[in-house]
Amino acid sequence: MKKIMALLCTVAMSVGLLAGCGSSSGDNQSVSGSDNTGNGGKVVMLACEPEVPAEKEAWEEVAADFEKETGIQVELRFQGTWSDIPQTLQQSKLAGDQIDIVRVGIGTISSTLGAAGGVKDLTDLASPLLDRYSDGMIDNCYIGGHLWALPYYDASSYMCLYNKTLFDEMGLQAPQTWDELVSVSKALSEKDGVMPIIFQGKDGWAWPMMYTETYNQTTGNKSVAAVQSFLEGESSFVSDASVQAFDLVKKFYDENVLTQASLDTDDEGMIATFAQGKAGMLFAGTWDYETLKDSCDFEIGAFQFPVMVDGSHSENGYGVGDYALAIPSFASDDNLENTMRFLEYITRQDNAQKILGTSTMIYEVLKGVSTESDDVTKFLNSQIAGNSSEYLDWLWPSEVNDALSTAIVSVISGEMSSQDAAQYVQDAYTKVCEEKDYTYAWWESWTQEQWDAVTPTKIPDLTQYMQ
C-alpha cells in the first residue's frame, strides 16, 4: 500500500509517454540470428533490485538453468527501486530497448499503466499457468475481466498483533470485538511503561489502512462495490458508511485505545516500540512481520481487526500482486514464444520455491511455494486469506488516497467533522476527474485501436513445455 503513494510523481511522467505507445507488433528486435521459436533467442526482464541478496542469486541460478534447458538467454535487468520502474520502462521504450517482462505492482497497473495501454492483455497468453496459483491468488490481477499480470511475490494484508507473553502474564485474551478491545486496552494502560496499541500515525500514507478496516464493516462488508460505485459516479463518497467509518477511526483516540504516541511514530518507531514491550498490541501490514519477528524476544500472537459494527464481520484489507510480472505493450509479439516459456519455467513449483523462498512467505500464492510457518502465519492463512477485501488504494487514484490521509488526521484532531471529511475526499476525486480527465472504468471506453495495441497477435502453446 505505501508503495502506491510514492509512485504519484513518477507515474505522472510515465502515463503521458505510455499513452498511444502500445504496439502489438512491437518495436523491439530479437537477438541477431535468433528465430525466436525457442531455439535460441533472448528474454529481457526489467525489475528493481531485490531487497534480499539471496533472491537475486536465485533469479540468476534459475535463469541459467532455463538457458541450459532451452537455449534461450535471459537478461535480468535489476536496477533502482520499485518506484523507479515505471519511468525506467518508459526510457526503455523511447530508447528502443528490448523489454519482454516487467515486474511491477498490479496497483500501478490498475491506477495508471493499464489505462495508458502500457501492458499486454495476458488473458489468453497465461491461461495454461493459472492452475498453478492457489485459490483466489490471481483475482487481483484481473481488471475489467482481463488478466494483466501474474503475481510473483508474497501476498500481503493488514494485521493486528499482540504481545502474547505479556497477555498470558496478565490473563488477557486477544480481543475480537470493540468492547473487548477497550477492556484489554484499559488493562494494558494500568501497567507501567505500556501503551495499549501502537500505529505508525506519523506516516500519512498509513491512515487509509485503518479506515479501510472500519469502512469494510460500515458498508456491510461490501467496501469494494461501494468504492466502485463512487468511482463510477453512481454514488457520492459522502454517505452514511463513509461518515461512520471516520467516526469509528476517531473512536480509537476518543476512548484511549490509540494515544498521542501513535501520531508521533513512524514505521521504524512502531516496530521498535512493540519490540521493546512498550505496546501490548500493534496494527500494521504483513510486510513488517519479518522485521518484527526478528526483533521481538517474546511470543507474538495475531488477531483480526475487532468487530465494530453490529451485523458485520471483521474483514481485512488484502492484496496479491505487489511484484507482479507483466509484458509491456511495446514488447515484440515475435518474441512471445520465448517470453512465455520463461514465465512457464519460473512458475514451476521448484523454480518458484528457489526464488520466492529466499524471503519469508506468509501466504501461499503459488501452490506448494512457501517458507516455514509459525503460529502467526498459520493464523493469517487460515483466518485472513479467505476473509478479506481488496486494498482500496488499488482501486482509486492516489489523489484520493492523499485526501483520505489528510481527512483522517483532521477528524482525529477535531479540525474536521466526519461529514466534512467525506466531502473533502469527494471533492478531491471530482477535481482529478475534471483536471486530469480521469476515468475509473477505462476499459469500457477503449477504442478497438487501443485494444489492438495491447492484444497479442500470437498465442504460443505453452502446454507442450509444461511439466
Residue pairs with C-beta under 8 A, 6 or more apart in sequence:
1 156
1 205
1 206
1 208
1 209
1 285
1 317
1 319
1 391
1 393
2 203
2 205
2 206
2 285
3 82
3 83
3 105
3 107
3 322
4 105
4 107
4 108
4 111
4 205
4 393
4 394
4 398
4 401
5 204
5 205
5 398
5 401
5 402
6 83
7 83
7 86
7 108
7 112
7 398
8 398
8 399
8 402
10 83
10 84
10 86
10 87
11 86
11 108
11 111
11 112
11 113
11 398
13 86
13 87
13 90
14 86
14 87
14 89
14 90
14 112
14 113
14 116
14 118
15 112
15 113
15 115
15 116
17 90
17 93
17 94
18 90
18 93
18 113
18 116
18 117
18 118
18 329
19 116
19 117
20 117
21 93
21 117
21 118
21 329
21 330
22 117
22 118
22 329
22 330
22 450
22 453
22 454
23 329
23 330
23 453
24 120
24 329
24 333
24 452
24 453
24 454
24 455
24 456
24 457
25 332
25 333
25 334
25 457
26 330
26 331
26 332
26 333
26 334
26 335
27 93
27 96
27 330
27 332
28 96
28 97
28 98
28 99
28 100
28 330
28 331
28 332
28 335
29 98
29 332
30 36
30 41
30 42
30 98
30 332
30 334
30 335
30 338
31 40
31 41
31 42
31 73
33 40
34 40
34 41
34 42
35 41
36 334
36 335
36 337
36 338
37 337
38 70
38 71
38 72
38 337
38 338
38 341
38 465
39 71
40 71
40 72
40 73
41 71
41 72
41 73
41 335
41 337
41 338
42 72
42 73
42 74
42 75
42 98
42 335
42 338
43 72
43 73
43 74
43 75
43 100
43 101
43 335
43 338
43 339
43 342
44 74
44 75
44 77
44 97
44 98
44 99
44 100
44 101
45 74
45 75
45 76
45 77
45 99
45 100
45 101
45 102
45 103
45 325
45 342
46 77
46 79
46 85
46 88
46 89
46 92
46 99
46 101
46 102
46 103
47 76
47 77
47 78
47 85
47 102
47 103
47 323
48 78
48 79
48 80
48 81
48 82
48 84
48 85
48 103
49 56
49 78
49 79
49 80
49 81
50 56
50 59
50 78
51 359
52 358
52 359
54 358
54 359
55 355
55 358
55 359
56 78
57 358
58 354
58 355
58 357
58 358
59 76
59 78
59 355
60 76
61 354
62 345
62 346
62 351
62 354
62 355
63 74
63 76
65 351
66 72
66 74
66 341
66 342
66 345
66 346
67 73
67 74
69 345
70 341
70 345
72 338
72 341
72 342
74 342
77 99
79 88
80 88
82 104
82 105
82 323
85 102
85 103
85 104
85 108
86 104
86 108
86 112
86 113
89 99
89 102
89 104
89 118
89 328
92 99
93 99
93 328
93 330
98 331
98 332
98 335
99 328
99 330
99 331
100 327
100 328
100 331
100 332
100 335
100 338
100 339
100 342
101 325
101 326
101 327
101 331
101 339
101 342
101 343
102 119
102 325
102 326
102 327
102 328
103 152
103 323
103 324
103 325
103 326
104 113
104 119
104 149
104 323
104 324
104 326
105 321
105 322
105 323
105 324
106 140
106 141
106 148
106 149
106 151
106 319
106 320
106 321
106 322
106 324
106 394
107 319
107 321
107 322
107 391
107 393
107 394
109 118
109 119
109 143
109 148
109 149
109 324
109 326
110 143
110 394
110 395
111 394
111 396
111 397
111 398
112 118
113 119
113 326
114 143
114 148
114 442
114 443
115 439
115 442
117 329
117 450
117 453
117 454
118 328
118 329
119 148
119 149
119 326
119 327
119 328
119 329
119 454
120 148
120 326
120 327
120 328
120 329
120 331
120 454
120 455
120 456
121 146
121 147
121 148
121 451
121 454
121 455
121 456
122 146
122 147
122 148
122 149
122 150
122 326
122 327
123 146
123 147
124 456
124 459
125 327
125 336
125 340
125 456
125 459
125 460
126 147
126 150
126 340
126 343
128 344
128 462
128 463
128 466
129 150
129 343
129 344
129 347
129 462
130 138
132 347
132 348
132 349
132 366
132 367
133 151
133 365
133 366
133 367
134 363
134 364
134 365
134 366
134 367
136 320
136 385
136 386
137 151
137 155
137 320
137 363
137 364
137 365
137 366
138 147
138 150
138 151
138 320
139 320
140 151
140 319
140 320
140 321
140 390
140 394
141 147
141 148
141 149
141 150
141 151
141 320
141 321
141 324
142 148
143 443
144 441
144 442
144 443
144 444
145 443
146 443
148 326
149 321
149 324
149 325
149 326
150 324
150 325
150 326
150 343
150 347
151 320
151 321
151 324
151 365
151 366
152 323
152 324
152 325
152 346
152 347
152 352
152 356
152 365
153 321
153 322
153 323
153 324
153 356
153 365
154 286
154 322
154 356
154 359
154 360
154 361
154 362
154 363
154 365
155 318
155 319
155 320
155 362
155 363
155 365
155 385
156 285
156 286
156 287
156 318
156 319
156 320
156 322
156 362
156 363
157 285
157 286
157 316
157 317
157 318
157 319
157 363
157 380
157 384
157 385
157 388
158 209
158 212
158 213
158 283
158 284
158 285
158 286
158 305
158 316
158 317
158 318
159 283
159 284
159 285
159 286
159 289
159 302
159 316
159 380
159 384
160 281
160 282
160 283
160 302
160 303
160 304
160 305
161 274
161 281
161 282
161 284
161 289
161 292
161 300
161 301
161 302
161 303
161 376
162 174
162 280
162 281
162 282
162 300
162 301
162 302
162 303
163 274
163 277
163 279
163 280
163 281
163 296
163 298
163 299
163 300
163 301
164 298
164 299
164 300
164 301
165 298
165 299
166 172
166 194
166 277
166 280
166 298
167 173
167 174
167 280
167 301
168 299
170 187
170 188
170 191
172 184
172 187
172 188
172 280
173 180
173 184
174 301
174 302
174 303
175 181
175 183
175 184
175 303
175 306
176 303
176 304
176 306
176 307
176 314
177 306
177 307
177 308
178 251
178 306
178 307
178 308
180 306
181 257
181 306
182 255
182 257
184 196
184 280
184 281
185 196
185 197
185 255
185 256
185 257
185 280
185 281
186 196
186 256
188 194
188 195
188 196
188 280
188 281
189 195
189 196
189 256
191 280
193 277
193 278
194 277
194 278
194 279
194 280
195 259
195 261
195 273
195 278
195 279
195 280
196 256
196 257
196 258
196 259
196 279
196 280
196 281
197 257
197 258
197 262
197 279
197 280
197 281
197 282
197 283
198 261
198 262
198 265
198 270
198 273
198 274
198 278
198 279
198 281
198 282
198 283
199 206
199 210
199 258
199 262
199 265
199 270
199 282
199 283
199 284
200 206
200 262
200 265
200 266
200 267
200 269
200 270
200 284
201 207
201 258
201 262
201 263
201 264
201 265
201 409
202 263
202 264
202 265
202 266
202 269
203 266
203 267
204 402
204 405
204 406
204 409
205 401
205 405
206 267
207 249
207 404
207 405
207 408
207 409
208 392
208 393
208 401
208 404
208 405
208 408
209 283
209 285
209 317
210 249
210 252
210 283
210 408
211 245
211 246
211 249
211 404
211 408
212 223
212 317
212 389
212 391
212 392
213 305
213 314
213 315
213 316
213 317
214 244
214 245
214 248
214 249
214 308
215 223
215 226
215 241
215 242
215 245
215 392
216 223
216 312
216 315
216 316
216 317
216 389
217 245
217 248
217 307
217 308
217 309
217 312
217 313
217 314
217 315
218 240
218 241
218 242
218 244
218 245
218 248
218 309
218 312
219 225
219 226
219 241
220 241
220 311
220 312
221 312
221 313
221 315
221 389
223 315
223 389
223 392
224 389
224 390
224 392
224 395
226 235
226 239
226 241
227 392
227 395
227 396
228 395
228 440
229 235
230 236
230 237
230 426
230 429
231 395
231 396
231 429
231 440
231 441
232 440
232 441
236 426
237 422
237 423
237 425
237 426
237 429
238 419
238 422
238 423
238 426
239 422
242 422
242 425
243 418
243 419
243 421
243 422
244 309
244 418
246 407
246 408
246 411
246 418
246 421
246 422
247 418
248 308
248 309
249 408
249 411
249 412
250 411
250 412
250 418
251 257
251 308
252 258
253 259
253 412
261 273
262 270
263 409
263 412
265 273
267 284
267 288
270 282
270 284
270 288
271 284
271 288
271 291
271 292
271 295
272 295
273 279
274 282
274 292
274 296
275 292
275 295
275 296
275 297
277 298
282 292
283 305
284 292
286 362
286 380
289 360
289 362
289 376
289 377
290 359
290 360
292 300
293 300
293 360
293 374
293 376
300 376
301 375
301 376
301 379
302 375
302 376
302 379
302 380
304 314
304 316
304 383
304 384
304 387
305 314
305 315
305 316
306 314
307 313
307 314
313 387
314 387
315 387
315 388
315 389
316 384
316 387
316 388
316 389
317 388
317 389
317 390
317 391
317 392
318 384
318 385
318 388
318 389
318 390
318 391
319 390
319 391
319 394
320 363
320 365
325 343
327 336
327 339
329 453
329 454
331 339
333 456
333 457
333 458
334 458
336 456
336 458
336 459
336 460
337 458
337 460
340 460
340 462
341 460
341 462
341 465
344 462
344 465
344 466
345 351
345 465
346 352
346 355
347 366
348 467
349 366
349 367
349 368
349 369
352 366
352 369
353 368
353 369
356 365
356 366
356 369
357 369
357 370
357 371
359 371
360 371
360 377
361 369
361 370
361 371
362 377
362 380
362 381
363 380
363 381
363 385
364 370
364 381
373 381
393 401
395 440
396 429
396 440
397 429
397 432
397 438
399 428
399 429
399 431
399 432
400 425
400 428
400 429
400 432
402 428
403 424
403 425
403 427
403 428
403 429
404 425
406 424
407 416
407 421
407 422
407 424
407 425
408 421
410 416
410 421
410 424
411 417
411 418
411 421
416 424
432 438
433 439
439 445
